[in-house]
Amino acid sequence: MSSAPGQPRASRAARTLAAILLLVVPAPALAGGAAVLWQEGKPFLWPGGGAAIPFHPDRGGLGLLDHDGAVAMVEEAFGRWQQIPTASATFVNGGVLPVDVNGDNFVPFFLPPAPDGLSAVVFDHDGSIFRQIFGSNTGILGFASPEWVDTADGRVIEGQAFLNGEPFVRGVFPASELLAVAVHEFGHYCNLQHTSVNGQIVQFNDTRGPAPFDIFPPESLFQKIETMYPRIIVGGGQDSPHADDAAIFSSLYPDPSFAAITGIIQGVVLGPNGRTRLTGVNVVARNLANPFVDAVSAITSHEALVRSQDNPRTGAFRITGLTPGASYAVYADELQANAYATPRLSPLPGPEEFYNGAGESTDPVADDPSEFTPVPVAAGVPTGGIDILMNRPSPGPIGLRRNGVFQLFPPFPIGLCGAEFEDLFVDANGGLTFGVGVSFPLESVDGFLGGPPRVAALWDDLNPAAPGAEVSFSETRNAFTVSYRSVPEFRRIGANSFDITLFRASDRVELTYGDITARDGLAGISCGGRVTNAREKEVDLSRVAGRATYNARNQTAVFESFDGNDNDLSGRVLTFNAPNAFKDLDEPNDTLGQATRIRLPFNSSGRTTALGLGGDRDFFRFAGRAGETVIAQTVPGNQVDTVLGLFELAGGALLAVNDDGGAGVLSRLVFTLPSDGLYAMGVTSFPDLDFTGTGGDFGRFVLDIRAFRGQILTLADDGFVEIPIGFPFLFQGRSWERVFVNANGNLTFGKGDAEFEPTPARLLAGPPRIAPLWDDLSPDRGGAVVVEGGPTALTVRFVDVPEFFAVGANSFAVTLEAGGAIRFQYGATNQNDGIVGITPGGGAADPGPTDLSAAGTLTAAGTVYERFGPGALDLDRRTLVFTGP
């Protein structure tokens, strides 16, 4: 998420560190390097080469240690890093915290609203803080990270560390390992991420070399486990930094001699096509003369802030701190544990393998993964070009874990949605994704439309790791097929078989189904969140089956979601001409002089409006009148990090700008026009706040612009506000002068209502109510609620208001007329559920539901309602009139 205009330079460091850098007996880690980057290749660092890094210990004790003992242990732990001879960092005890931090007062130290001059080392003596943050019996022993950083120059301003004493009191962990926990966490405090060289050999019984080869001779790893391995291993010696830890720490805070007296090995790891740069591969270098003590690692892309294929740091690794004159075996190793700042690639798209010099290739016959070419190291001179080409796996079964993904490289590029993909990711849950591997067991329309480009044959909670199940791939010169055979749902329910076939030089996609036992799920093709607008409607795929080819080239998505009783895919064959490229027909509209002419209200969901790569800007011109309030927003469903700007067309003055006023990274701008004239709404991407063309994001956006003369209500989530009606309004036998507007899509009389889960019982028991769409809506996350009053009518408009857990938007209005009539008017809604209707409330009798879309004359007396299940609302673009008395 981008920062708001005017945000101070001091920014909270990435909270991912505090959440994932957890030490437990069987728990997670990271491969070498910095955890949080400031710029490409530049991590956030304590200033001055780490000179006099401050820390402020807690006032209390820590588990079995009293206060003095805990402080002494902390000083010893920081001292272990300070003793590394090739590093320059030093540490200073800045004095104790102002209070003894405990479960009652920890929040200001865990989430301080601003830098407070303290870098807290908190002693959670009895575990009460950790229980509140993580829950009971998690075994989490500590977390730490830079806390506040300067985004202008990359300085760490303050750090934080929390240590849990409770597991040591209970004997879950030996007290002798508390120092190791502290040393590990203080590595994170200095912005180190996890490492992995020996730890997973012990914890996961990993091989001593590329799997399945035990190349290096057996040797006890007692006292040889790297400090920054993500899990504490009793007897591992993690209370003192090892070669891997020292190398990484010294690369961040180097002594002047470090570069001159040590060596570097660097290179790139490429996929089985020999071109794709792979992120998240652990590369290990072992000294052939001392393979387990002198072993250092790095994870590919660990210096890349943007992991695009055109970034030379993507796929690259740099292993530092090596012994001059030594020769190293270098190999690609799959990370077994979780919790990596750089996302781990697991499983690898080919077998683990050694670097093999001139023998490197993608052919497993020519490039034996168990053979290596020693890499000699010289002092002060990087050894470059140590590139590892992953071997191409042979067609057949792939080791797909539950909720896992497997990256494959077809023998030809795959055309989809106007792009060509050299690789794809097989999803355990029944489909393929492109550009990024994603596996989530709970299918959803929002995830299908808003995620990566996807071909889903049966998106459901499947378990390909169950006995008897198999996922495999096969390929010919012209076709690439991924096959699922007898794959049950979770808990081994049923068995589902189907194929996904992609074709060379064609956008054709074929889904072939055998027996399908799943009754729910989702199937189809989506171009993903950078192309869809989240308003695409599902189709009946059974009508697609049997056609020669279903032409989906002009559709951003074609799909069907099954609700648990209507999955009818068994035995069918679905053939699609997949979606093609989508063109922004408004281009060129990159300047105010080229601005597209529009009339308000305007919504671009029916056309393709998009920001291209390279700082594209789009402008839209319209006529406005003095006193009108313009509400403009990029609506939920977009992924691009937008910025909106309102310009006066004559002279080009920028009147208002907004970055993140909408939901997530979307924008929302509200501005009252000062005079009649021509205006332009500009759309760019963050950080282009001055519209000079420096935006860094791209993708489709949907722009919505409305102009109103009424009052804009400020409504918090589940909030309400009381307003005057402006005339006596007769409703349910009583005259009312005021009405409550509730954020959740309804009006009530006599009192407001925060209820967000509508039911017929709550409708009948509550206050007198008029509900054009009573649902869990969130005007504070996007859209607007506008009141327009007059002597004979009051209109309350909900404009593009999203549901709390959804990305779509809803537009509707309710008008109260002086004669007692009520009018509901609907624009576009987002597959909502909820209740629509009116009632006197107060325990009214239930007359049963009414089909409002089919009803004729409706009366504004008594109770009339319809309850809609998810996706069943059928009132889009309709008007309902309840006649008055």
N, C-alpha and C positions, 0 to 999 in steps of 0.2 A: 504494500500500500504506500502511495506517495505521501510526502509530508504536506502539511497545510501551509499556505503562504504565511510568512511571518514567524514560522517555527524557529525557536532559538537554535543556535548551533549545537548546543549540548543536547544530545538525543539519547534515548534509552538504547542500550545495546540489544542485539537480537535476543529475545527472551527464549529462543530455542535452546540456548546453552543451559539456562537454569532449569529447563524442563527435562533435558535429556542426559546431561552429564551426571549420571547417577551410578553409584557404586553399590553393587550387591553381590552376593556370592555367585549365583548364576545370573549376572545381569550385564548390560551393554557398554560400546566404545567407538573410537574414531582413528583413522589412519593419518599419519603425520602431517603437520603443517599448522597454519593458523586456523582458528575456528570461525572468525568473523572477519571478512574483508572490508576494507574501506573503498578501494578502487581496484582495478585490474592489477593483480600481482602485489597489492599493497594491503597488508592487514592493519587493523587497529592495534596500536602499540602504546604501552606506557612511555612517556616522553623521556628524552635524554638517554636513550639506550637502556632504559629501565633503571636508571640511577635513583635510589631512594624511593622505591615503590612503597607507598604507605599502606598500613593495615591497622584496624582498630578492633581489638579483641573485646568480646563480651565481658560483662561484669561477673557472671556466674560460673558454675562449674560445668563439666561435660561428662555425664555418665559417671564412671568410676573416678574421674579426676576432679579435684577441687579446683578453685579458680587459679591458684598459682600453678598447679600442675598443668592445667589446660593451656594457659598462656605460654608456659615453657615448651609444651609440645608444639604449639603453633609456631613459636620462634624457631624451634628445631626444624620443623617442616619447611618453612621458608628458607632456612639456612641450607637445606639440602640442594635447593636450586642455586643458591648464591655460590655454593662451593664448586660449581662446574667451571673448570679453568678457562674454557673457550667462550664463556659468556660474560657479559658486562653487568647484568642486573644485580641490584642490591635491594634490600628490604628494610623498612624502618617501622618500628612499633610507634604509632602516632598517639597512643594513649587509649584507655578503655572507653567503651561506649557510655553515653550518659545514663543508661538504665540497664538493668538486668533483663535481657530480651527473653520473653517466654510466649506461650500460646495465647496470651491475652493482649499483648502489645507489639507483636512482630510485624504487622502489616506495614508501618512506615519504614521499616528496614528492608522488607521484602519488595515493596512497590512504592518507593518514595516518589512524590509528585515532581520533584526537582532535585538537582544535586544539592547535597546538604553538608559537604565537606567531610563526610565519613565514608570510609571503605570498610564496611562492617564484616567482621568474622563472628558469626552468631553461633553460640553454643546452645543447641537444643538439648538441655540436660535430660529431660524425661521423654522426648519424642513427641510432645504435644503439638509442636509447630509442624512437623512432618506429617502427622496424622491429619491435620486440617488441610494441608496442601495436597497430599497424595493418597490419603486413606490409611486404614489400619493394616499392619502386618505386610507392608510392601517390601521390607528389607532394604529400603533406600537409605544409604549411609551419608550422603552429602551431595551438594550441588554448588557450583560457583561459576562466575563469569565476570568479564567487564560489565559494569552496570550502566555508567554514563560515558558517552564518547563525544568527541568533537567532530562533527561531520565535515567541517571545513578543512582540517589538517590531519585527521586520522589519529588524534591523541585519545588515549584512554584517560578519562577524568577521574572516575571512581570505579571500584570493584566491589563485589560482594561474595561472601561464602557462608554457607550454612552447614554445620556438622551435627550429625544425629548421634547422641550418646546412648539412646535407649537400647538398641540391639546389643551393645557391649555389656550393659547392665544385666540383660536377660541371658547372656551367654550365647546368643545366636552367633556372635562373632567373637573370636579371641581378642582380648584387650591389646595384644601385641600388634594387631593389624591397624589400630586406630591411627598410628603415625602414617602408615601407607595411604590411608584414606585422605588424610590432610595433605600429604605431599601431592597426591593426584589432583585434588580439588584446587590446590594453589597453582598447579599447572594451568588449569582452566582460567583461574583468576588472571593469569598472565596472557590469556588468549591462545593457549595451546588446545588443539583438538586431540581426539584419541589416536592411538597407534596400535598396530598389530604386527608382531613378528614371531613371538613365541607363545603368546597367551592362548591362541586358539588351538595350538597343538595340544596343550594340556586340557583345555576346557572342552573342546569339540572333537578330540582325538584326530585332529587334522594330520595330514601327512607331512613329513619333513622334506618338503619340496613340492613341486606341482602334483596335484592329485592325478592319478592314484599312486604316485611314485614316492617312495621313501629314499630319496637320493643320499641324504646326509646320514652319517652313522648315528645310531642311538646314543643318547647322552642325557644325563639327568638335567632337568631344567629347574631344579631347586635353586631359588635365589636368582633366577635368570629371566623373570617375567617383567616386561617393560612396565614402568610406572603408569604410563598413560593408556594401558589396556583398559577397556571399559569395565572390566569386572575385577574385583579383588579375588586373588587366588592365594589361599593360605599357604605360607611358606614360599611365596613367589619372589620375595625380596623387593616388593614394589615401594618400599619406603626410601629407596635411593634411586635416582635417575640412572637408567642404563644407556647404552650407546645410542639407541633410537631416540630416547627422550632428550639426551644431551645434544644430539645433532639438531633436533628441531628447535629446542630452546635457544641454542647458540645461533641458529639462522635468523631468529627473531630479534635477539638481543646479543649481537656478536661482539666478542672481544676483538680489538684491532688485529690480532694475530690469526683469528679463526680461518679466514679465507686463504691465508698464505700457507697454513700448515695442515690443511685437510683437503680432501678431494670431493668431487661431485660427479655423479652419474645422472644423465638426463636423456629423455627421449619421449616417445609418444606410443600409446597403445591404440592399435587400429583394429577395426572389426574384420570379420571374415571376408568382406569384399575388398579389403586392402585400402579403403578410403575413409570410412566412417570413424571419427574420433570418439573413443569410448570414455565416458565419465564413470567414476566409481569403482575402478579396478585397483586393487592394492598391489603395488610393485615392491618386491622385497629384494634387497641385495645382501648376500651372505659372503663374508670373507671365507675363502676356501680353506684357510689355515685355522680359522676359529669361527665356525659358522653360526653358533648360537649366542656367543657373547658379542661379537662384532657383526651385528645385523641391524640394518636400518631400512625403513620403509617410507613410501609416499603413496598417496592415493591420486589417481589421475584426475585432472581438472581442479586440483586443490588450490591453484592460484588463479582460477578463472571466476570472475564475478558473473559474467554472462556466458553460459555454456553453449554457445551456438557453434555450428560447424565451421564458420569462417573466423572464429577466434583461435589464434594459434596456441593459446593456453588450454583450450579444450582438449582433453585426451592426453595432455602432457603431464609428465612427472619430473621432479627434481629431487634427488636423494643426496643429502649433504652430510658433512661430518665424517667422511670416509678416511680410512687409513692409507696414507701415501705408500706406494710400493706394493700394496696388497692387490690380489686379484679376486674379483667377486663373481659369483653366480647370481644372475638377475632373472627373476621370473614373475609372471602374473599370477596372483593368488586371489581367490574369491574370499571376500570377507564373510565370516559366519555370524558375527554378532550384529546387532542393530545400533542405532544412535550415532550416525555419522553426519557431520555438518555438510560434507559432500555426500550426496545420496549414493549408497553402495549399489553396485551392479550385481544382482544375485537372482538367478544363476548367471554365470558368464555365458556369452553367446557362442562360445567354443570351449574346448578343454583348457584347463590351466596349462601353462607351458613356459619353458625357459626361453630367454633370448639366445638365439643360435647364430649370431653373426651373419655371414653371407648366406647361410642356409635358411634365413627367415623367409617364410612365405605363408600363404593361407592353405597350402596343400599339406594335410597331415602325413602324407607318405613322404614327400620331399623334406618336410620339416618335422622331424621326430620331436614331440613335445618333451621327451625325457632327456634330450641331448642339449648341452649348453656350450657356449663359447665363453671362456673366462674374459672378464672385462678388467684390464689393469687400470689402476688409479694413480695419478700423479698429484703432488701438492700444488694447489693454487691454479690448476688448469682443468676446467670442466671437461669430462669425457662425454661428448654428445653423440647424437645419432643412434642411441641404443633403443631402436624402435622394435616393438613386439607386434607381430601380425598374428592375430588369433586365427587358429586353424578353423576351416569351414567344417561344421558338423555334418555327418552323413545323414541322408534322409532316413526317417524311421522315428521311433518313439523319442519324445523329449521329456526330460525330468521336470514336469510341471507340478509344483506344489500347490496345495490349497491356498487360494487367494494370491497366487504368484503370477509372474509374467515371465516369458521367455522370448528373448530377442532373436529374430531370424533374418537372414539376408537372402531374399529371392534372387534367382539368376538374372532377373531383368527388373527395371524400375516399375513401380506400381503407380498408375495414374489414378488420382482421386481428388475431386473438388478443385481441379485446376492446378494441382501440385503433383510432383513426382517424388516418391519415397523409395529410397534404396534399402530400407529396412522396415520391419514391422514388429509388433509385440503381440505374442499370443497370450491371451488372458485366460486364466484358469476358469473364469466365470462366463465362458461361452462366446468369445469373440476376438477380434483383432483391433488394436489401436495403432495409430500412426503418429510419429513425432515424439511420443513419450509413452512409456509403459504404465498402465493404470489397471489395477484390479480391485474392484469393490463389490462385495457380495450382494448388496441391496440395490437392485435395479431401480431406476427412476427416470422419468422423462426429463427432469431438470438436469440430471447428470449426463444423460444421453445427448442432449442438445448443447449443454454448456461445457462438456469435457473436451478431450482431444477428438480429432477425426476418428470414426469408429465404424466397423462392420460387426454387427452383433447378430449371430445366428440364433443364440438363445442366452441372453443375459439373465442369469439367475444365480442363486447361491449353489454352485456346483462344486464337486470334490473330485478332481482328476487323480488325486493321490489315493483314492479308495482301492481296495483289492479288486482286480478284474477290470478296472478302468484304464483307458489309454488315450493319450493325445499324441499325435504323430504328424509329420509333414512329408509330402512327396512333391517332386517337381519334374517337369518335362521342359523341353525348350520353350514351350508356349503357354504353360499353365503351372500354377503354384497352388497346392492344396494343403490345408490344415484340417485334419480329421479328428473328431472326438468320437470315441467308441465306448458305449456302456458306462457313461459318466453319470454317477448318481447325483442327486441333490445332497446338501449337507445332511449329516446323520445317515448317509447311505440309503436314501430313499429313492427307489426307482432306478432307471437307467435310460440315458439319452444319447442318441447317436446322430451325428450330422457332419457335413463337410462344408468348408468355405473355400471356394476356388476363385482365384484371381488370374487374369489373362494378360499375356504380352501384347503391347501395342494396342491396348483397348481398355476402356473404362468399365468393361463388363465384369460383373460380380455375380457369382452363382451360389445359392444356398440350397443344399440338397439334404433333405431330412429322412432319416430312418425312423425307428421307433422313438417317440417322445412321450415320456411319462409325466414330465413337469406340467402342472396346470396353470402356472403363472409364468412371468418372464417378460422379456421385451426383445423384439427382433427388428432389424432394419439397418439403414445406413445414415450416418450423420456426418456433416462437415465440421462439427465441433463449434466451440464457443466463439471462435474468431470469425465465423461465417454465419451461423444461425442467428435468429433474432428472438428465440425462446417463445415464439408464438406459432410455431409450426404445429399443425394438427395431425393426429395419427390417421392412418388409413386401414382398411380391412385387407390384410395381406392375403387372405384366402382368395380375393378377387385378382390378386397379382399372379398367384399360382396358375399354371396352365397357359398363360400368355406366352408368346414367343419371347418377348423381352418387355419389361416394364421400363418406360423411358422416364428416368428420374434426373435427367441432365440439368433441367432448369429448377430443380428443387434442392433446397439446402439440407433437407432431411426427408426420408420416407421411412415410416416405422409403424408398428402396432405394439401397444402395451396390453398384456393379458392380466386379468384381475384375479385369476385363480380358478376360473371355471370355463374359460373360453379359449384356451390354447388349442388350436386346431392345426398345428404345424406337421404332425406325423405324416410321413409319406409324401410330402409336398416338395416341389422344386420351384424356387423363386429365382428368376433371372432378371438382373437390373442393368440398364445402362446407367452407371453411377453418376452422381452430380459432377458437373464440369466447373469451369471457372466462372466467377461472378464478377461483373464489371460495374464500377461506379459510374453511371451515365451522367452524373452531374459534373464530372471532371471535364475541363479544368475549372475549378473554383477555389484556387489556392490564394487568391488575393481579394481584397474588398471590391476591386473593380470587376472581378470575375464572379462575384457572389451569385449563387443560384436564386432566382426570384421565387418566393413562396408566398402563400396567403395563410393567415392564422385562422383557426388552429391548424397546426402542422404536425404530422407524425410520419417518420420515414420508414416505418416497418414494412410498407408495401414496395419499397425500392431498396437497392443496395447503396448504402452510404458507408464509406469506409475510409480509414486512414492508411496510407501506404507506408512502406519502409522509407526511411530517410527524412523524417520530419515533415511529412505531409500535413497540410492544414486545409480545412474546408470552411467556406463561408456561405451563409444563407441570408438574403435580404428580404425585408418585409416593411410594410407601412404600419406605424403606430400612432396612437393619439395620446395627448397629454393626460396624465392621471391614470392611464391603464397600468396595471401591474402585470408584468410579463413573468411567467414561470417557464423556465427552460430546463430540461434535464436530459441526460443520457440514461435511458431507462434500464432497469434490471434485465439481465439476459445478455448484456455485453460484457466482454472480458477486457477490452482495451481500457487502459488507465487514462481517462479523458480529462481535458480541461476545457471549460466553456468561457467564452468572452463575449460581452455585448458591446458593440461599437456603434457610434454615431456615424452614419455612412458619409455625410459631408464632413470632411476634415479628418475622419478616421480616428477620433478620440475613443480610447478604451474606457467605457463607463463602468464596467463591473467585470470581475473574473472570479471563477470558482473552480477548485480542484476536486475535493472529495466531499462535497456537500450532499451527495446522494448515497445510495447503498454501496458499501465497499469502496472501490476506487472510482466509482461513477461520480458524475458532477450534477449539481443542481443549483441554479441561479435564479434569484427572485429580485426583480428591480422594477420600480415605478418610473415610467417614462416621464421626462420633464417637459416635453413639448411634442406637438404634432411633427411628423417627419418620417424619414427613411432611416431604418436601423439594420444592422447586420449581426447575426449570431455566428460566432466563430467556434469551431471545434478543432482542438489539437490534442496532443498527448503530453503527459508529464515528462520532463519538468519545464515545458515551454510555456511558462506563465505569462510571458510578454508577447507571445505569438510571433516569434522571430524564426520559427522553423527548426527548433532544437528538440522537438519531441522524440522520445525514445521508444514508443510503443506503436503497435499497428493492429489493425483488425477492423471488423465491421462494428458500427455503432448504430443505435436507433435514437434519433433526436426527436424529442417532443417539445413543442412550444405552444403555449396557450397564453391568451391575454384576458384579464378579468378586471372588472371595476369594483368588485366586492372586497370584503375583508378576508384576509388569510388567517386561519386559526392555527395557533401553535398547540399541537396535541402530542403529548408523550405517548409511548407505547402503553396501551390499555388506559389512557387518560380520557378525560372529558372536560368540557367547558360549557357553561350556561350562557345563552345569548337571548336578547329580546326578539320576539317574533315580529313586532311592529304593528300588529293589529290583533284583535281578539280572534283566536282560532278555536273553532268548535271541534273537539275530538272526543269520541266515546261519551257524549252527553255532558261534557264540561267545557267551559271556555278557558283557554290558556293564553297567558301573556308572554311566557318564557318557555324555552325548550333547551334540553341538554343535548349537545352533539357529542357522541361517543366515538372514540378513535376506531372502534371495531365495527363501523359501518351501520350505525343505527342511531335514532333519536329517541329520547325518553322524556317523560314529563314528571315533574315533582322531584326527581333525583337522578343523578348520573349513574352509569353502570360500567364498571371496568371488566365485566365478564367477557372472556375471549373464547369460551367453548360453548357455543349455543346448542341448546336442546329444546324440544317442545315443552318439557316440564319447566325449564327456566324461562321460556317465553311466556308461558301462562301464569307463572307465579310472580314474575317481576313487575316493574312499574309499567304504566301505559307506554306502548312502544310502537314506533314506526321503523321498520327494518328493511331498507332497500337491499342490503347485503350484510347481514350480521355474520361476521367471520373474524378470525384472528388477524386483523389488518394492522399495519405499522406505518402510519403517516410520517413518523420520525425517521424512517429509513428511506423515504423517497416519496415523490408525489406531493400533493398538497390537498388541503381541505379549505374550500372557499365558500363564503357566505355572501349571497347577493340578495339584498332586501328592498322592499318597496311598500307602498301603502296597501297593496292587495295581494302580494305574493312574497314568500320567502323561499329561496333555493339554496340548498346545501349541496355542493359538488365535491365528490371525492375524485381527484384527478391523478391517475396513474399511481395509485397507492398499492404497494406490494403486500402480500401476506407475510407473516413473520418468518416462516421457514421456507418461503418460495422466492424465486427470482422474477416472476412475471408481475404485471401491473394490472390494476383494475380501475376503470373509470365509470362512474355512475352518478346520478343526481337524484335528489328528492325535493319536490316542490310542495309547499303548503299554501293553499289558496284561501282567500278570505271567506269564501263560501263553504269551506270545510272539505273541499276535494283535495286529494293527494295524488301526485304524479311521480312515478318512478321512471327514469330514463337511463338506459344502459348503453355505454360504449363497449369497448373491448374489455373482457374479463379473462382471467388466467386459470381456466379449468378449476374454478373454485368449488368448495363445498360451502356449507353454511345454511342459514335460514333467511327466507324472504317473506315479509308479510306485515300484518298489523294486529294489535291486540289491546284490549283494555287492561290486561294483566290482573294482578291482585287475586290470583286464584281462579281465573276464568276457566270455564269448561272447555274441553278439547273437542272441537268439531271434526278433527281429522284433517289430513293435508288436502290441498287443492292443487291441481295441475295448472299453475298460473299461466304457462305459455299457451294453454288451450282454453283458458277461461274467457267467457264473454264479459258481461258487465260485472264489475266488482264494486262493492259498497264499502264505505269507510266506517262501518259500524261492526262491532263484534270482533271475532277472531278469524282471520284468513291467513293461511301460511302454507309454504312448501319448504320441505327440508331436502337439501341436495347433498348427495354423497360426493366424494372427491371426483372432480372432472365432469360432474353431471349437470352443472348449471347451464341452462339452455336459453338464457334471456339476453344474450349479446345483441345489441342494436335494437332492442325492443323497447316499447313504452307500455307501462301498466298504469291505468287510471282507476283510482278508487273514488267513486262519486260521493259528494258530501250529502248531508241530510237536507 
